[in-house]
Amino acid sequence: MNSRNGGTGVSLDARSLLAFGTLVALVATAGSLYLSLGLGLTPCRLCWYQRILMYPQVVVLGVAAVERRPAVARTALPLVGLGGGLAAYHSWLQVTQTTCGIGAISCAQIQYRVLGLTIPNLSLLAFLIVGIAVAVAWRRG
């Protein structure tokens, strides 16, 4: 019985958490590319900034997982924090229908939903999951 996890027998090590974070970042990256290239949606300025902060996570977390170096993954935390903050702000803009005043596409415009979540909501969810996975992996590493 494993006392560390309450006896459930399930314990995720740092490498598994980093691999999971890499997978989430990869799905977010592929999803954003599908929305713009596959469905022809034009990303607003805030969407671009969130992409810039998410895309490197695939490489950083992937390398950290493969090399078994959770400390490397902590370099991802500032990007995750900024990206999550932008996604939260972007979600707020959509709820309040407040324009951000930059770019050709309004940041408040809702172009697409998945299970009731807007694109910025999905981005925020991805940043939160990646951030939690990295923080726990770093602590366990």
C-alpha positions as CSV (number, residue, x, y, z in Angstrom):
1,M,0.0,0.0,0.0
2,N,1.3,3.4,-0.9
3,S,0.9,5.8,2.0
4,R,1.9,8.8,-0.1
5,N,-1.3,8.8,-2.1
6,G,-3.7,7.6,0.6
7,G,-3.4,3.9,-0.4
8,T,-5.1,4.2,-3.8
9,G,-2.2,2.6,-5.5
10,V,-2.0,5.3,-8.1
11,S,0.9,7.7,-8.0
12,L,2.0,9.9,-10.8
13,D,5.7,10.6,-10.9
14,A,7.2,13.8,-12.2
15,R,7.9,12.4,-15.6
16,S,4.3,11.2,-16.1
17,L,3.0,14.6,-15.1
18,L,5.4,16.4,-17.5
19,A,4.4,14.0,-20.3
20,F,0.7,14.8,-19.5
21,G,1.5,18.5,-19.6
22,T,3.2,18.1,-22.9
23,L,0.2,16.3,-24.3
24,V,-2.2,19.0,-23.1
25,A,0.1,21.7,-24.7
26,L,0.3,19.7,-27.9
27,V,-3.5,19.3,-28.1
28,A,-3.9,23.1,-27.4
29,T,-1.4,23.8,-30.1
30,A,-2.9,21.5,-32.7
31,G,-6.4,22.7,-31.8
32,S,-5.5,26.3,-32.4
33,L,-3.9,25.5,-35.7
34,Y,-7.0,23.5,-36.7
35,L,-9.3,26.4,-35.8
36,S,-7.3,28.8,-37.9
37,L,-6.1,26.6,-40.8
38,G,-8.8,24.0,-40.9
39,L,-11.9,26.0,-40.1
40,G,-10.6,29.4,-41.4
41,L,-11.2,31.3,-38.2
42,T,-9.0,34.4,-37.9
43,P,-7.4,34.7,-34.5
44,C,-7.6,38.0,-32.7
45,R,-4.5,39.7,-31.2
46,L,-5.0,38.2,-27.7
47,C,-5.3,34.7,-29.3
48,W,-2.0,35.2,-31.0
49,Y,-0.3,36.2,-27.7
50,Q,-1.8,33.1,-26.0
51,R,-0.5,30.9,-28.9
52,I,3.0,32.5,-28.5
53,L,3.0,31.5,-24.9
54,M,1.5,28.0,-25.4
55,Y,3.5,26.7,-28.3
56,P,6.9,26.6,-26.6
57,Q,5.4,24.5,-23.8
58,V,5.4,21.4,-26.1
59,V,9.2,21.6,-26.5
60,V,10.1,22.7,-23.0
61,L,7.9,20.1,-21.2
62,G,8.7,17.4,-23.7
63,V,12.4,17.8,-23.2
64,A,11.9,17.9,-19.4
65,A,9.9,14.7,-19.5
66,V,12.3,12.8,-21.8
67,E,15.4,14.0,-20.0
68,R,13.7,13.3,-16.6
69,R,14.5,16.8,-15.4
70,P,11.5,18.4,-13.7
71,A,13.5,21.4,-12.7
72,V,13.8,22.3,-16.4
73,A,10.0,22.5,-16.6
74,R,9.9,25.3,-14.1
75,T,11.1,27.6,-16.8
76,A,7.7,27.1,-18.3
77,L,5.9,28.5,-15.3
78,P,6.3,32.2,-16.2
79,L,4.9,31.5,-19.7
80,V,2.1,29.5,-18.2
81,G,1.3,32.3,-15.8
82,L,1.3,35.0,-18.5
83,G,-0.7,32.9,-20.9
84,G,-3.3,32.0,-18.2
85,G,-3.6,35.6,-17.2
86,L,-4.2,36.7,-20.8
87,A,-6.7,33.9,-21.3
88,A,-8.6,34.9,-18.2
89,Y,-8.6,38.6,-19.3
90,H,-9.7,37.5,-22.8
91,S,-12.5,35.4,-21.3
92,W,-13.6,38.5,-19.2
93,L,-13.7,40.6,-22.4
94,Q,-16.1,38.1,-24.0
95,V,-18.3,38.0,-20.9
96,T,-18.5,41.8,-20.7
97,Q,-18.5,42.3,-24.4
98,T,-15.7,44.9,-23.9
99,T,-13.5,45.5,-26.9
100,C,-9.8,45.5,-26.5
101,G,-9.3,48.0,-29.3
102,I,-6.5,46.1,-31.1
103,G,-6.5,44.1,-34.3
104,A,-9.0,43.6,-37.1
105,I,-11.0,40.9,-35.1
106,S,-12.6,42.0,-31.9
107,C,-11.3,40.1,-28.9
108,A,-14.8,40.1,-27.5
109,Q,-16.3,38.3,-30.5
110,I,-17.1,34.6,-29.9
111,Q,-16.3,32.7,-33.0
112,Y,-16.5,29.1,-31.8
113,R,-17.6,27.0,-28.8
114,V,-16.7,23.5,-27.7
115,L,-19.0,22.1,-25.0
116,G,-20.2,25.6,-24.3
117,L,-16.6,26.9,-23.8
118,T,-15.2,29.7,-25.9
119,I,-11.7,29.6,-27.4
120,P,-10.3,31.8,-24.6
121,N,-12.0,29.5,-22.0
122,L,-10.3,26.5,-23.5
123,S,-7.0,28.3,-23.5
124,L,-7.4,29.2,-19.9
125,L,-8.3,25.6,-19.1
126,A,-5.2,24.3,-21.0
127,F,-2.9,26.8,-19.2
128,L,-4.3,25.8,-15.8
129,I,-3.8,22.1,-16.5
130,V,-0.3,22.6,-17.7
131,G,0.6,24.9,-14.8
132,I,-0.7,22.4,-12.2
133,A,1.1,19.5,-13.9
134,V,4.4,21.4,-14.0
135,A,4.1,22.7,-10.4
136,V,3.3,19.2,-9.0
137,A,6.0,17.6,-11.1
138,W,8.6,20.2,-9.9
139,R,7.6,19.5,-6.3
140,R,7.8,15.7,-6.8
141,G,11.0,15.9,-8.9
